[in-house]
Amino acid sequence: MRNGRQIEVGGRNVSGGGRRRLYIARALATNPAVLLIDEPTKGLDAGTGNHVLMALRRRLPDAVLVLAMHAPPADPDILGCAWSTVSLD
């Protein structure tokens, strides 16, 4: 593993949602000051998606989180921070 972070995700037993959670866990392991994630809840049911978002905020309380999402969570307060919406037409 280069830089201690190179992990191949493959195999037939890992779902799309499982892969997404693993990629997020890898990013969290670096304890970033800024984290950019594209569609962090894609492929996850609402409950699991909320759990992932809460875990992001709990694990990185002082980090800047930039989340590109087509549909924000039903509860916009789930991350305990401000939301900005940008529409690209």
Secondary structure, DSSP 8 states (H G I E B T S, - for coil): -GGGT-----STT--HHHHHHHHHHHHHHT--SEEEEESTTTTS-HHHHHHHHHHHHHH-TTSEEEEE-SS--SSTTTTSS--------
